[in-house]
Amino acid sequence: MEEDEFIGEKTFQRCCAEFIKHSQQIGDSWEWRPSKDCSDGYMCKIHFQIKNEPVMSHPGTSTHGQTCLPMEEAFELPSDDCEVIEAPAASQVIKYEYHVLYSCSYQVPVLYFRASFLDGRPLTLKDIWEGVHEFYKTRLLQGPWDTITQQEHPILGQPFFVLHPCKTNEFMTPVLKNSRKINKNVNYITSWLSIVGPVVGLNLPLSYVKATSQDE
Amino acid sequence: MAEEPQSVFQLPPSSAAGGEGLPEVSPEITTPEPPSSAAVSPGTEEPAGDTKKKIDILLKAVGDTPIMKTKKWAVERTRTIQGLIDFIKKFLKLVASEQLFIYVNQSFAPSPDQEVGTLYECFGSDGKLVLHYCKSQAWG
């Protein structure tokens, strides 16, 4: 019988507070946003990323990687027979917003996210799928019950993409049980986010691990 | 956990099939064909140091995940978590629908692109990096 795999809302808020405390120490820009009546709230992070646009690459350059353009090429003087070197155009910068909310029905945290270009155009679900790390794509596509869907944000009422939480307990329980066996203090949010975040392009810096250890 | 009496084995490159995968298989016959970049052979590895290209990883199972008969592996520093997960999955003969997670410090899942060398520098002790792995049906 599984026990203690759920976290209550108070624990959720406490874990978020500890998480944000470390985030502030390392400049990771997570913040807490209370709901209008301040009874609950969520964690939020905004992150900008340059999206690789193959059609913009100038001849002879291999564009690779999603997160940065080779800076040397961006500032290179154009030669006679080349097109002008692309600078990151506004349409290539994507704004990602990640929200961590508490789900009362599942009693677990849930990751909501949305992405848009700087001109406000939202990314489509297709764009989002393309952004999922290769490592997870096959598995996510296999399971209709644990995928990325679009839902209304419970607090903001706007459409967001959501990583479905129904299997959260399945991967969190072994970790929590294992840690409890050795009396190790684990921040549920840190562990959980380290697992689900990379699926949608959110990678936690390793210093979050050390922060948890120091709390022991 | 006490030091393993068995030898430290070289992790084959990701393209290799990674051994029989049966828990009761003895270490001597899990060696696949020797790849070009790393000698795959049983035998005692000298203690991994900071300047060595390979680091020692000790793999520990969590929950009801099958325990690998060979727990200690010498892995190139540049091997990613994704590569390591793929290897363990093949070694344990997990099906595609089963997800395997690797944890550092027993609680934190490094991202798939994270290099084990970096993790060793941050969390290694006594000349090795301890990683816990856990099987789950979590994703699709």
Interface residues (C-beta under 8 A of the other chain):
Chain A: H133 F135 Y136 T138 R139 L140 L141 Q142 G143 P144 W145 D146 T147 K167 T168 E170 F171 T173 P174 V175 K177 N178 S179 I182 K184 V186 N187 T190 S191 S194 I195 G197 P198 V199 N203 L204 L206 Y208 V209 K210 T212 S213
Chain B: V62 G63 T65 Q82 I85 A96 S97 Q99 F101 Y103 V104 N105 Q106 S107 F108 A109 P110 S111 P112 D113 Q114 T118 L119 C122 F123 H132 C134 S136 Q137 A138 W139 G140
